[in-house]
Amino acid sequence: MNIELLQKKIREFVQERDWEKYHNPKNLSMALAGEAGELLEIFQWLAPAESSEIKNNPQAYQRTKHEIADILVYLLRLSDKLEIDLEQAVLEK
């Protein structure tokens, strides 16, 4: 995964839509939490075995994949705005 390339593409996407004014750390962290909640909603009432089988349900799998992507987009955007090197942060942690 090329984090810098993804951040650049997201930055361009945001600039094309004039969303920069909304992309501050507070709003981005709230959006990230919201997307994590949407992922949680998929698994909320499933038994552990059912949650492991989500990959065998094309519709649920697609929704899960999209929520995970949304989470990553907001995480990349937040780290970009705060100038956090994600790779370095993970290695430090």
N, C-alpha and C positions, 0 to 999 in steps of 0.2 A: 504494500500500500504506500503510495506516495502522498504523504500528508500535505506537503507544501503545494503540490499540484491540486489536490482536492480543495484546499483552502483558497487557492487562487480562483478556481472555477466558482466556488461559492461566493467569493468576494465580487466577481464579475456579475453573477446572477443577481446579487443584492443591488449592485450599482445600477444595473439595467432597469430595475424596478423602483429605484429611488427609495429603498428601504433602509438606507444607512441610518437615518434619523431614529429608527426604531431599534436598531441593533446596538444596545448598550448592555453592559454586563448584567444589570438587573433584569431587563426584559428577556435576554437570551437565557439566563439561568431559569427564569420562570417558564419559558417555552420548553426548555430541556426537561424540566420536571413534569410538565404537562404531557410531553411525548412519552416519558417513562411511565406515567400513569396509564396512557393508552396501551402500552405494551403489557402492563400489569393486568389491565382489564381482560386481555385475551386469555390469560392463565388463571385468573382469580378463582373461579369455581371448579377448575379441573382437578381431578385427583393426580397425584404425582405421575402415575403411569400414563394417564391421558395426556399430560403436558409433554411427556417424552415422545408421544406419538403424533404431535402436531405436524411434524414433517411429512406425515402420510395423508394429511388432509390438504389438498391443493389450495383451497380458499383460505383456510386458517394460516397455512404456511406463507402464502403471499402477503396476507395482512401483517403477520409477524415480521416478515422480511422488511416490509415498508416502514413499520414502526421502528425497527432497529436502525434502518437507514436515516429516518428522521432524527433519532437520538444522536447518531453520529454527526449529522449535519450541524445540529445545534452545538454539540460539543466542539467540533472543529471551528465553528464560527466564534464561539466564546473564547476558546484558546487563542484564536487569531487576534481578536480584539484586545485581549490582555497580554499579547505577545508572550504566551507560554509555549515553550517547545515541548510538545506532548511526549515525544520520544524520550527526551531528557527527564521530564517529570516522572514518567513511568519507571525509568531506570533508577532514578533517585528514590522513589517510593519503595 
